[in-house]
Amino acid sequence: MMCSAYKNNSLIIYSFLFFLFTLSSCNKDKDLSELNGKAGTFENNAITVDGETRNYRLVVSEKLNLQNPNKIIFAFHGLGIDSKDLMPIYSKLNDLAENINAIIVYPNAQNGSWGLNQKQTDKDLKFFKVLLKDIKSKYAIDEKNIHITGISNGAYFCHIVAKTNSEKIASVSARSGMIGLEFILGINSTRKYPVLLIHGDKDPIFDINIARGDLSKYKNENHKAKLIEVNDLGHEWANKININDSIAVFINQNPLF
């Protein structure tokens, strides 16, 4: 009798666990089926953040399986005339994203710059958070593979985004951009995110020694940090050595942990 009762109880427990597993799987499939994001290049997207219109370009390769969570890369352009429309041309990041099965998004700065004062920094950080949330409402995003990259003023802003969102950002790839006053007392991030710094030794805007100093700051706080010094390169994207291959490897090696 006791043996029979034990078997019956076990059967009930296993049946209940199977039911929960099936329910969980169904809910997951339902969530994915409700996402309506499409593949393609969407050049002039806009969202509203605190009553202001913010613009961005979104590139979703036709090769991606949108039924599975994919990596996402946020690419922040530089100062002045640089923009969400110019950056894909000179950086060739669309190809990088497609090669590593990633969605790529190019946010556009207000008035041509990122985070040059505290008010603007707060607004730009809010833009990033709202934009990420909006994209996640349309596409399945791998939470362990949210990466950011940028050049010059965009690289400067990448450091701020990572510092303030360290538990979400998997890795940072910063091209020709120094860390700012927000780091004067140290990085002091909740999580020690990986950082790839890329800098030309002929950069007329930010001397190579600035990048070396930034590398030391990150390493001193136990971040996984690397500096690629490019010979005879100024303040520009390092296509001469196909730097995107190094960025792709860095992204693939550094999911969120």
C-alpha positions as protocol buffer text, in pm:
chain_id: "A"
residue {
  index: 1
  type: MET
  ca { x: 0 y: 0 z: 0 }
}
residue {
  index: 2
  type: MET
  ca { x: 273 y: 243 z: 100 }
}
residue {
  index: 3
  type: CYS
  ca { x: 470 y: 159 z: -212 }
}
residue {
  index: 4
  type: SER
  ca { x: 163 y: 216 z: -428 }
}
residue {
  index: 5
  type: ALA
  ca { x: 90 y: 549 z: -259 }
}
residue {
  index: 6
  type: TYR
  ca { x: 453 y: 657 z: -307 }
}
residue {
  index: 7
  type: LYS
  ca { x: 434 y: 577 z: -678 }
}
residue {
  index: 8
  type: ASN
  ca { x: 107 y: 766 z: -713 }
}
residue {
  index: 9
  type: ASN
  ca { x: 251 y: 1071 z: -535 }
}
residue {
  index: 10
  type: SER
  ca { x: 562 y: 1059 z: -752 }
}
residue {
  index: 11
  type: LEU
  ca { x: 347 y: 1039 z: -1064 }
}
residue {
  index: 12
  type: ILE
  ca { x: 149 y: 1343 z: -952 }
}
residue {
  index: 13
  type: ILE
  ca { x: 467 y: 1541 z: -879 }
}
residue {
  index: 14
  type: TYR
  ca { x: 629 y: 1453 z: -1213 }
}
residue {
  index: 15
  type: SER
  ca { x: 308 y: 1535 z: -1398 }
}
residue {
  index: 16
  type: PHE
  ca { x: 290 y: 1873 z: -1224 }
}
residue {
  index: 17
  type: LEU
  ca { x: 654 y: 1952 z: -1307 }
}
residue {
  index: 18
  type: PHE
  ca { x: 599 y: 1853 z: -1669 }
}
residue {
  index: 19
  type: PHE
  ca { x: 295 y: 2082 z: -1678 }
}
residue {
  index: 20
  type: LEU
  ca { x: 500 y: 2374 z: -1546 }
}
residue {
  index: 21
  type: PHE
  ca { x: 777 y: 2309 z: -1799 }
}
residue {
  index: 22
  type: THR
  ca { x: 526 y: 2292 z: -2085 }
}
residue {
  index: 23
  type: LEU
  ca { x: 354 y: 2609 z: -1967 }
}
residue {
  index: 24
  type: SER
  ca { x: 687 y: 2790 z: -1945 }
}
residue {
  index: 25
  type: SER
  ca { x: 784 y: 2678 z: -2296 }
}
residue {
  index: 26
  type: CYS
  ca { x: 448 y: 2786 z: -2435 }
}
residue {
  index: 27
  type: ASN
  ca { x: 479 y: 3128 z: -2273 }
}
residue {
  index: 28
  type: LYS
  ca { x: 828 y: 3169 z: -2417 }
}
residue {
  index: 29
  type: ASP
  ca { x: 706 y: 3078 z: -2767 }
}
residue {
  index: 30
  type: LYS
  ca { x: 411 y: 3312 z: -2725 }
}
residue {
  index: 31
  type: ASP
  ca { x: 638 y: 3599 z: -2627 }
}
residue {
  index: 32
  type: LEU
  ca { x: 862 y: 3546 z: -2932 }
}
residue {
  index: 33
  type: SER
  ca { x: 566 y: 3517 z: -3166 }
}
residue {
  index: 34
  type: GLU
  ca { x: 437 y: 3853 z: -3046 }
}
residue {
  index: 35
  type: LEU
  ca { x: 756 y: 4033 z: -3152 }
}
residue {
  index: 36
  type: ASN
  ca { x: 690 y: 4202 z: -3484 }
}
residue {
  index: 37
  type: GLY
  ca { x: 1036 y: 4329 z: -3582 }
}
residue {
  index: 38
  type: LYS
  ca { x: 1135 y: 4275 z: -3944 }
}
residue {
  index: 39
  type: ALA
  ca { x: 1468 y: 4237 z: -4122 }
}
residue {
  index: 40
  type: GLY
  ca { x: 1599 y: 4528 z: -4325 }
}
residue {
  index: 41
  type: THR
  ca { x: 1767 y: 4869 z: -4304 }
}
residue {
  index: 42
  type: PHE
  ca { x: 1552 y: 5131 z: -4133 }
}
residue {
  index: 43
  type: GLU
  ca { x: 1722 y: 5465 z: -4185 }
}
residue {
  index: 44
  type: ASN
  ca { x: 1493 y: 5716 z: -4018 }
}
residue {
  index: 45
  type: ASN
  ca { x: 1343 y: 5571 z: -3703 }
}
residue {
  index: 46
  type: ALA
  ca { x: 1228 y: 5796 z: -3420 }
}
residue {
  index: 47
  type: ILE
  ca { x: 1118 y: 5754 z: -3060 }
}
residue {
  index: 48
  type: THR
  ca { x: 997 y: 6007 z: -2806 }
}
residue {
  index: 49
  type: VAL
  ca { x: 1200 y: 6050 z: -2488 }
}
residue {
  index: 50
  type: ASP
  ca { x: 1063 y: 6293 z: -2229 }
}
residue {
  index: 51
  type: GLY
  ca { x: 870 y: 6477 z: -2498 }
}
residue {
  index: 52
  type: GLU
  ca { x: 1164 y: 6505 z: -2739 }
}
residue {
  index: 53
  type: THR
  ca { x: 1206 y: 6321 z: -3068 }
}
residue {
  index: 54
  type: ARG
  ca { x: 1524 y: 6115 z: -3089 }
}
residue {
  index: 55
  type: ASN
  ca { x: 1638 y: 5951 z: -3412 }
}
residue {
  index: 56
  type: TYR
  ca { x: 1829 y: 5635 z: -3494 }
}
residue {
  index: 57
  type: ARG
  ca { x: 1916 y: 5397 z: -3777 }
}
residue {
  index: 58
  type: LEU
  ca { x: 1850 y: 5025 z: -3735 }
}
residue {
  index: 59
  type: VAL
  ca { x: 2005 y: 4749 z: -3945 }
}
residue {
  index: 60
  type: VAL
  ca { x: 1872 y: 4393 z: -3915 }
}
residue {
  index: 61
  type: SER
  ca { x: 2037 y: 4149 z: -4155 }
}
residue {
  index: 62
  type: GLU
  ca { x: 1819 y: 3918 z: -4363 }
}
residue {
  index: 63
  type: LYS
  ca { x: 2049 y: 3636 z: -4247 }
}
residue {
  index: 64
  type: LEU
  ca { x: 1938 y: 3664 z: -3884 }
}
residue {
  index: 65
  type: ASN
  ca { x: 1695 y: 3414 z: -3737 }
}
residue {
  index: 66
  type: LEU
  ca { x: 1455 y: 3652 z: -3569 }
}
residue {
  index: 67
  type: GLN
  ca { x: 1286 y: 3368 z: -3382 }
}
residue {
  index: 68
  type: ASN
  ca { x: 1600 y: 3335 z: -3169 }
}
residue {
  index: 69
  type: PRO
  ca { x: 1759 y: 3598 z: -2943 }
}
residue {
  index: 70
  type: ASN
  ca { x: 2035 y: 3786 z: -3127 }
}
residue {
  index: 71
  type: LYS
  ca { x: 2327 y: 4001 z: -3023 }
}
residue {
  index: 72
  type: ILE
  ca { x: 2285 y: 4377 z: -3050 }
}
residue {
  index: 73
  type: ILE
  ca { x: 2549 y: 4646 z: -3103 }
}
residue {
  index: 74
  type: PHE
  ca { x: 2493 y: 5016 z: -3035 }
}
residue {
  index: 75
  type: ALA
  ca { x: 2730 y: 5232 z: -3244 }
}
residue {
  index: 76
  type: PHE
  ca { x: 2775 y: 5594 z: -3133 }
}
residue {
  index: 77
  type: HIS
  ca { x: 2903 y: 5840 z: -3394 }
}
residue {
  index: 78
  type: GLY
  ca { x: 3153 y: 6120 z: -3340 }
}
residue {
  index: 79
  type: LEU
  ca { x: 3122 y: 6497 z: -3299 }
}
residue {
  index: 80
  type: GLY
  ca { x: 2993 y: 6758 z: -3543 }
}
residue {
  index: 81
  type: ILE
  ca { x: 2891 y: 6649 z: -3892 }
}
residue {
  index: 82
  type: ASP
  ca { x: 2920 y: 6280 z: -3807 }
}
residue {
  index: 83
  type: SER
  ca { x: 2584 y: 6106 z: -3774 }
}
residue {
  index: 84
  type: LYS
  ca { x: 2382 y: 5786 z: -3779 }
}
residue {
  index: 85
  type: ASP
  ca { x: 2394 y: 5810 z: -4160 }
}
residue {
  index: 86
  type: LEU
  ca { x: 2768 y: 5867 z: -4204 }
}
residue {
  index: 87
  type: MET
  ca { x: 2895 y: 5617 z: -3948 }
}
residue {
  index: 88
  type: PRO
  ca { x: 2776 y: 5303 z: -4129 }
}
residue {
  index: 89
  type: ILE
  ca { x: 2962 y: 5417 z: -4441 }
}
residue {
  index: 90
  type: TYR
  ca { x: 3308 y: 5477 z: -4297 }
}
residue {
  index: 91
  type: SER
  ca { x: 3298 y: 5217 z: -4019 }
}
residue {
  index: 92
  type: LYS
  ca { x: 3159 y: 4927 z: -4224 }
}
residue {
  index: 93
  type: LEU
  ca { x: 2998 y: 4802 z: -3904 }
}
residue {
  index: 94
  type: ASN
  ca { x: 2698 y: 4664 z: -4093 }
}
residue {
  index: 95
  type: ASP
  ca { x: 2922 y: 4391 z: -4232 }
}
residue {
  index: 96
  type: LEU
  ca { x: 3067 y: 4320 z: -3888 }
}
residue {
  index: 97
  type: ALA
  ca { x: 2720 y: 4286 z: -3739 }
}
residue {
  index: 98
  type: GLU
  ca { x: 2603 y: 4050 z: -4012 }
}
residue {
  index: 99
  type: ASN
  ca { x: 2914 y: 3833 z: -3976 }
}
residue {
  index: 100
  type: ILE
  ca { x: 2858 y: 3779 z: -3602 }
}
residue {
  index: 101
  type: ASN
  ca { x: 2477 y: 3752 z: -3621 }
}
residue {
  index: 102
  type: ALA
  ca { x: 2401 y: 4084 z: -3456 }
}
residue {
  index: 103
  type: ILE
  ca { x: 2147 y: 4360 z: -3492 }
}
residue {
  index: 104
  type: ILE
  ca { x: 2314 y: 4700 z: -3511 }
}
residue {
  index: 105
  type: VAL
  ca { x: 2167 y: 5034 z: -3415 }
}
residue {
  index: 106
  type: TYR
  ca { x: 2312 y: 5381 z: -3477 }
}
residue {
  index: 107
  type: PRO
  ca { x: 2162 y: 5635 z: -3235 }
}
residue {
  index: 108
  type: ASN
  ca { x: 2179 y: 6000 z: -3345 }
}
residue {
  index: 109
  type: ALA
  ca { x: 2304 y: 6270 z: -3110 }
}
residue {
  index: 110
  type: GLN
  ca { x: 2124 y: 6599 z: -3050 }
}
residue {
  index: 111
  type: ASN
  ca { x: 2313 y: 6900 z: -3184 }
}
residue {
  index: 112
  type: GLY
  ca { x: 2594 y: 6675 z: -3305 }
}
residue {
  index: 113
  type: SER
  ca { x: 2740 y: 6568 z: -2970 }
}
residue {
  index: 114
  type: TRP
  ca { x: 2707 y: 6320 z: -2686 }
}
residue {
  index: 115
  type: GLY
  ca { x: 2713 y: 6405 z: -2317 }
}
residue {
  index: 116
  type: LEU
  ca { x: 2916 y: 6725 z: -2318 }
}
residue {
  index: 117
  type: ASN
  ca { x: 2746 y: 6853 z: -2002 }
}
residue {
  index: 118
  type: GLN
  ca { x: 2556 y: 6685 z: -1720 }
}
residue {
  index: 119
  type: LYS
  ca { x: 2211 y: 6778 z: -1850 }
}
residue {
  index: 120
  type: GLN
  ca { x: 2291 y: 6643 z: -2195 }
}
residue {
  index: 121
  type: THR
  ca { x: 2453 y: 6333 z: -2048 }
}
residue {
  index: 122
  type: ASP
  ca { x: 2139 y: 6253 z: -1851 }
}
residue {
  index: 123
  type: LYS
  ca { x: 1922 y: 6300 z: -2160 }
}
residue {
  index: 124
  type: ASP
  ca { x: 2148 y: 6085 z: -2376 }
}
residue {
  index: 125
  type: LEU
  ca { x: 2162 y: 5807 z: -2118 }
}
residue {
  index: 126
  type: LYS
  ca { x: 1782 y: 5812 z: -2099 }
}
residue {
  index: 127
  type: PHE
  ca { x: 1772 y: 5792 z: -2480 }
}
residue {
  index: 128
  type: PHE
  ca { x: 1989 y: 5479 z: -2471 }
}
residue {
  index: 129
  type: LYS
  ca { x: 1772 y: 5308 z: -2209 }
}
residue {
  index: 130
  type: VAL
  ca { x: 1443 y: 5392 z: -2381 }
}
residue {
  index: 131
  type: LEU
  ca { x: 1581 y: 5290 z: -2720 }
}
residue {
  index: 132
  type: LEU
  ca { x: 1705 y: 4955 z: -2591 }
}
residue {
  index: 133
  type: LYS
  ca { x: 1368 y: 4888 z: -2431 }
}
residue {
  index: 134
  type: ASP
  ca { x: 1185 y: 4984 z: -2751 }
}
residue {
  index: 135
  type: ILE
  ca { x: 1398 y: 4754 z: -2968 }
}
residue {
  index: 136
  type: LYS
  ca { x: 1350 y: 4469 z: -2721 }
}
residue {
  index: 137
  type: SER
  ca { x: 974 y: 4512 z: -2759 }
}
residue {
  index: 138
  type: LYS
  ca { x: 1011 y: 4430 z: -3130 }
}
residue {
  index: 139
  type: TYR
  ca { x: 1305 y: 4189 z: -3149 }
}
residue {
  index: 140
  type: ALA
  ca { x: 1435 y: 3897 z: -2944 }
}
residue {
  index: 141
  type: ILE
  ca { x: 1759 y: 4030 z: -2793 }
}
residue {
  index: 142
  type: ASP
  ca { x: 2020 y: 3815 z: -2621 }
}
residue {
  index: 143
  type: GLU
  ca { x: 2051 y: 3978 z: -2277 }
}
residue {
  index: 144
  type: LYS
  ca { x: 2407 y: 3848 z: -2248 }
}
residue {
  index: 145
  type: ASN
  ca { x: 2515 y: 4015 z: -2571 }
}
residue {
  index: 146
  type: ILE
  ca { x: 2437 y: 4387 z: -2556 }
}
residue {
  index: 147
  type: HIS
  ca { x: 2755 y: 4557 z: -2683 }
}
residue {
  index: 148
  type: ILE
  ca { x: 2849 y: 4919 z: -2748 }
}
residue {
  index: 149
  type: THR
  ca { x: 3107 y: 5085 z: -2968 }
}
residue {
  index: 150
  type: GLY
  ca { x: 3185 y: 5439 z: -3076 }
}
residue {
  index: 151
  type: ILE
  ca { x: 3439 y: 5679 z: -3220 }
}
residue {
  index: 152
  type: SER
  ca { x: 3575 y: 6003 z: -3075 }
}
residue {
  index: 153
  type: ASN
  ca { x: 3292 y: 6176 z: -2886 }
}
residue {
  index: 154
  type: GLY
  ca { x: 3088 y: 5858 z: -2937 }
}
residue {
  index: 155
  type: ALA
  ca { x: 3365 y: 5653 z: -2776 }
}
residue {
  index: 156
  type: TYR
  ca { x: 3376 y: 5901 z: -2487 }
}
residue {
  index: 157
  type: PHE
  ca { x: 3003 y: 5847 z: -2441 }
}
residue {
  index: 158
  type: CYS
  ca { x: 3045 y: 5468 z: -2461 }
}
residue {
  index: 159
  type: HIS
  ca { x: 3254 y: 5480 z: -2144 }
}
residue {
  index: 160
  type: ILE
  ca { x: 2972 y: 5665 z: -1966 }
}
residue {
  index: 161
  type: VAL
  ca { x: 2704 y: 5427 z: -2093 }
}
residue {
  index: 162
  type: ALA
  ca { x: 2904 y: 5126 z: -1975 }
}
residue {
  index: 163
  type: LYS
  ca { x: 2984 y: 5277 z: -1635 }
}
residue {
  index: 164
  type: THR
  ca { x: 2619 y: 5356 z: -1565 }
}
residue {
  index: 165
  type: ASN
  ca { x: 2481 y: 5035 z: -1718 }
}
residue {
  index: 166
  type: SER
  ca { x: 2759 y: 4793 z: -1629 }
}
residue {
  index: 167
  type: GLU
  ca { x: 2522 y: 4510 z: -1537 }
}
residue {
  index: 168
  type: LYS
  ca { x: 2367 y: 4520 z: -1887 }
}
residue {
  index: 169
  type: ILE
  ca { x: 2659 y: 4602 z: -2115 }
}
residue {
  index: 170
  type: ALA
  ca { x: 2859 y: 4297 z: -2222 }
}
residue {
  index: 171
  type: SER
  ca { x: 3155 y: 4484 z: -2375 }
}
residue {
  index: 172
  type: VAL
  ca { x: 3283 y: 4822 z: -2493 }
}
residue {
  index: 173
  type: SER
  ca { x: 3493 y: 4894 z: -2803 }
}
residue {
  index: 174
  type: ALA
  ca { x: 3610 y: 5257 z: -2797 }
}
residue {
  index: 175
  type: ARG
  ca { x: 3786 y: 5414 z: -3096 }
}
residue {
  index: 176
  type: SER
  ca { x: 3984 y: 5739 z: -3046 }
}
residue {
  index: 177
  type: GLY
  ca { x: 3788 y: 5858 z: -2746 }
}
residue {
  index: 178
  type: MET
  ca { x: 3910 y: 5938 z: -2396 }
}
residue {
  index: 179
  type: ILE
  ca { x: 3726 y: 5879 z: -2070 }
}
residue {
  index: 180
  type: GLY
  ca { x: 3582 y: 6197 z: -1920 }
}
residue {
  index: 181
  type: LEU
  ca { x: 3556 y: 6381 z: -1591 }
}
residue {
  index: 182
  type: GLU
  ca { x: 3300 y: 6126 z: -1471 }
}
residue {
  index: 183
  type: PHE
  ca { x: 3598 y: 5896 z: -1417 }
}
residue {
  index: 184
  type: ILE
  ca { x: 3826 y: 6136 z: -1232 }
}
residue {
  index: 185
  type: LEU
  ca { x: 3780 y: 5939 z: -910 }
}
residue {
  index: 186
  type: GLY
  ca { x: 3801 y: 5605 z: -1090 }
}
residue {
  index: 187
  type: ILE
  ca { x: 3583 y: 5380 z: -1300 }
}
residue {
  index: 188
  type: ASN
  ca { x: 3385 y: 5259 z: -996 }
}
residue {
  index: 189
  type: SER
  ca { x: 3139 y: 5050 z: -1195 }
}
residue {
  index: 190
  type: THR
  ca { x: 2921 y: 4784 z: -1038 }
}
residue {
  index: 191
  type: ARG
  ca { x: 3050 y: 4523 z: -1283 }
}
residue {
  index: 192
  type: LYS
  ca { x: 3400 y: 4503 z: -1433 }
}
residue {
  index: 193
  type: TYR
  ca { x: 3299 y: 4511 z: -1801 }
}
residue {
  index: 194
  type: PRO
  ca { x: 3556 y: 4429 z: -2075 }
}
residue {
  index: 195
  type: VAL
  ca { x: 3699 y: 4722 z: -2272 }
}
residue {
  index: 196
  type: LEU
  ca { x: 3879 y: 4733 z: -2606 }
}
residue {
  index: 197
  type: LEU
  ca { x: 4056 y: 5064 z: -2675 }
}
residue {
  index: 198
  type: ILE
  ca { x: 4170 y: 5142 z: -3030 }
}
residue {
  index: 199
  type: HIS
  ca { x: 4393 y: 5442 z: -3096 }
}
residue {
  index: 200
  type: GLY
  ca { x: 4624 y: 5576 z: -3364 }
}
residue {
  index: 201
  type: ASP
  ca { x: 4973 y: 5684 z: -3265 }
}
residue {
  index: 202
  type: LYS
  ca { x: 4938 y: 5990 z: -3491 }
}
residue {
  index: 203
  type: ASP
  ca { x: 4603 y: 6104 z: -3349 }
}
residue {
  index: 204
  type: PRO
  ca { x: 4613 y: 6489 z: -3348 }
}
residue {
  index: 205
  type: ILE
  ca { x: 4307 y: 6523 z: -3122 }
}
residue {
  index: 206
  type: PHE
  ca { x: 4384 y: 6280 z: -2839 }
}
residue {
  index: 207
  type: ASP
  ca { x: 4745 y: 6179 z: -2794 }
}
residue {
  index: 208
  type: ILE
  ca { x: 4817 y: 5807 z: -2774 }
}
residue {
  index: 209
  type: ASN
  ca { x: 4936 y: 5854 z: -2416 }
}
residue {
  index: 210
  type: ILE
  ca { x: 4579 y: 5943 z: -2316 }
}
residue {
  index: 211
  type: ALA
  ca { x: 4465 y: 5601 z: -2436 }
}
residue {
  index: 212
  type: ARG
  ca { x: 4752 y: 5438 z: -2248 }
}
residue {
  index: 213
  type: GLY
  ca { x: 4645 y: 5619 z: -1933 }
}
residue {
  index: 214
  type: ASP
  ca { x: 4285 y: 5508 z: -1979 }
}
residue {
  index: 215
  type: LEU
  ca { x: 4405 y: 5150 z: -2022 }
}
residue {
  index: 216
  type: SER
  ca { x: 4590 y: 5171 z: -1691 }
}
residue {
  index: 217
  type: LYS
  ca { x: 4283 y: 5306 z: -1513 }
}
residue {
  index: 218
  type: TYR
  ca { x: 4072 y: 5017 z: -1631 }
}
residue {
  index: 219
  type: LYS
  ca { x: 4336 y: 4757 z: -1552 }
}
residue {
  index: 220
  type: ASN
  ca { x: 4397 y: 4904 z: -1207 }
}
residue {
  index: 221
  type: GLU
  ca { x: 4032 y: 4832 z: -1128 }
}
residue {
  index: 222
  type: ASN
  ca { x: 4053 y: 4476 z: -1263 }
}
residue {
  index: 223
  type: HIS
  ca { x: 3864 y: 4528 z: -1587 }
}
residue {
  index: 224
  type: LYS
  ca { x: 3956 y: 4304 z: -1878 }
}
residue {
  index: 225
  type: ALA
  ca { x: 4111 y: 4579 z: -2090 }
}
residue {
  index: 226
  type: LYS
  ca { x: 4316 y: 4587 z: -2409 }
}
residue {
  index: 227
  type: LEU
  ca { x: 4465 y: 4867 z: -2618 }
}
residue {
  index: 228
  type: ILE
  ca { x: 4533 y: 4829 z: -2990 }
}
residue {
  index: 229
  type: GLU
  ca { x: 4780 y: 5095 z: -3103 }
}
residue {
  index: 230
  type: VAL
  ca { x: 4763 y: 5154 z: -3478 }
}
residue {
  index: 231
  type: ASN
  ca { x: 5082 y: 5284 z: -3641 }
}
residue {
  index: 232
  type: ASP
  ca { x: 5060 y: 5600 z: -3853 }
}
residue {
  index: 233
  type: LEU
  ca { x: 4687 y: 5641 z: -3791 }
}
residue {
  index: 234
  type: GLY
  ca { x: 4521 y: 5969 z: -3705 }
}
residue {
  index: 235
  type: HIS
  ca { x: 4176 y: 6044 z: -3565 }
}
residue {
  index: 236
  type: GLU
  ca { x: 3976 y: 5805 z: -3783 }
}
residue {
  index: 237
  type: TRP
  ca { x: 3833 y: 5455 z: -3806 }
}
residue {
  index: 238
  type: ALA
  ca { x: 4114 y: 5201 z: -3845 }
}
residue {
  index: 239
  type: ASN
  ca { x: 4004 y: 5041 z: -4172 }
}
residue {
  index: 240
  type: LYS
  ca { x: 4367 y: 5027 z: -4286 }
}
residue {
  index: 241
  type: ILE
  ca { x: 4421 y: 4728 z: -4056 }
}
residue {
  index: 242
  type: ASN
  ca { x: 4060 y: 4604 z: -4075 }
}
residue {
  index: 243
  type: ILE
  ca { x: 4003 y: 4679 z: -3707 }
}
residue {
  index: 244
  type: ASN
  ca { x: 3651 y: 4541 z: -3733 }
}
residue {
  index: 245
  type: ASP
  ca { x: 3790 y: 4188 z: -3725 }
}
residue {
  index: 246
  type: SER
  ca { x: 3943 y: 4262 z: -3384 }
}
residue {
  index: 247
  type: ILE
  ca { x: 3617 y: 4416 z: -3261 }
}
residue {
  index: 248
  type: ALA
  ca { x: 3422 y: 4110 z: -3380 }
}
residue {
  index: 249
  type: VAL
  ca { x: 3655 y: 3873 z: -3196 }
}
residue {
  index: 250
  type: PHE
  ca { x: 3633 y: 4086 z: -2882 }
}
residue {
  index: 251
  type: ILE
  ca { x: 3253 y: 4085 z: -2892 }
}
residue {
  index: 252
  type: ASN
  ca { x: 3233 y: 3710 z: -2948 }
}
residue {
  index: 253
  type: GLN
  ca { x: 3475 y: 3645 z: -2662 }
}
residue {
  index: 254
  type: ASN
  ca { x: 3292 y: 3865 z: -2414 }
}
residue {
  index: 255
  type: PRO
  ca { x: 2928 y: 3788 z: -2351 }
}
residue {
  index: 256
  type: LEU
  ca { x: 2787 y: 3912 z: -2022 }
}
residue {
  index: 257
  type: PHE
  ca { x: 2893 y: 3695 z: -1731 }
}
